[in-house]
Amino acid sequence: MSDGGAIFMSALIFRIVKHDGAWAVEHEGRFSNRARDKAEVVASATKLARAAVGQGRVVQVRVEGETGYF
C-alpha cells in the first residue's frame, strides 16, 4: 500500500506545567516562558503554537491537570 508520497510529521507538543513553583511551557524537555499566572503561560504557549502552525506544523497545547487539550 502506498502513502502517495505523503510525508508524515509528528505533532509538536507544548505542555503547560508546574515547574519550580511557577507555571512554564515545556517543549522537548526544555522549559520557557515561566510565570506565576497560568493564563499568561497559556497565552505564551498559544503564541508559540501559532507560529509553528504558520510554518506548516501540526501542534498541540496541553495543560497539566486538565483533561483534553486545545
PLY file of the C-alpha trace (Angstrom):
ply
format ascii 1.0
element vertex 70
property float x
property float y
property float z
element edge 69
property int vertex1
property int vertex2
end_header
0.00 0.00 0.00
1.38 3.37 -0.99
1.04 6.56 1.04
1.03 8.60 -2.16
4.37 10.18 -1.33
2.99 11.99 1.72
5.40 12.98 4.45
4.05 12.48 7.95
5.31 14.75 10.71
4.68 14.17 14.37
2.87 16.89 16.26
4.81 19.45 18.25
3.54 19.37 21.82
3.70 22.38 24.11
2.80 21.50 27.71
1.79 23.98 30.40
3.25 22.51 33.61
4.17 23.47 37.16
7.93 23.97 37.34
9.96 25.34 40.27
6.92 26.93 41.91
5.57 28.60 38.79
3.89 27.68 35.52
6.02 27.14 32.43
5.85 25.95 28.84
7.66 22.63 28.38
8.67 21.64 24.86
11.10 18.84 24.03
12.36 18.76 27.61
13.08 22.48 27.83
11.18 24.95 29.99
10.44 28.51 28.91
8.06 31.39 29.48
7.84 30.91 33.28
5.25 32.91 35.20
3.12 32.60 38.32
-0.01 33.34 36.30
-1.19 30.22 34.45
-3.20 32.26 31.91
-0.05 34.19 30.96
1.79 30.94 30.27
-1.15 29.55 28.28
-1.05 32.70 26.14
2.70 32.24 25.60
2.24 28.61 24.57
-0.56 29.60 22.21
1.69 32.19 20.57
4.45 29.58 20.13
1.93 27.10 18.72
0.50 29.61 16.23
4.00 30.39 14.97
4.65 26.68 14.41
1.30 26.24 12.65
2.26 29.16 10.42
5.28 27.09 9.37
3.03 24.16 8.46
3.50 22.11 11.63
0.83 20.14 13.50
0.68 21.37 17.09
-0.95 20.51 20.41
-1.05 22.66 23.53
-1.73 20.63 26.68
-2.38 21.91 30.19
-1.18 19.81 33.14
-4.04 18.60 35.31
-6.77 19.27 32.75
-8.43 16.70 30.55
-8.20 17.14 26.85
-6.27 19.81 25.03
-6.91 22.71 22.70
0 1
1 2
2 3
3 4
4 5
5 6
6 7
7 8
8 9
9 10
10 11
11 12
12 13
13 14
14 15
15 16
16 17
17 18
18 19
19 20
20 21
21 22
22 23
23 24
24 25
25 26
26 27
27 28
28 29
29 30
30 31
31 32
32 33
33 34
34 35
35 36
36 37
37 38
38 39
39 40
40 41
41 42
42 43
43 44
44 45
45 46
46 47
47 48
48 49
49 50
50 51
51 52
52 53
53 54
54 55
55 56
56 57
57 58
58 59
59 60
60 61
61 62
62 63
63 64
64 65
65 66
66 67
67 68
68 69
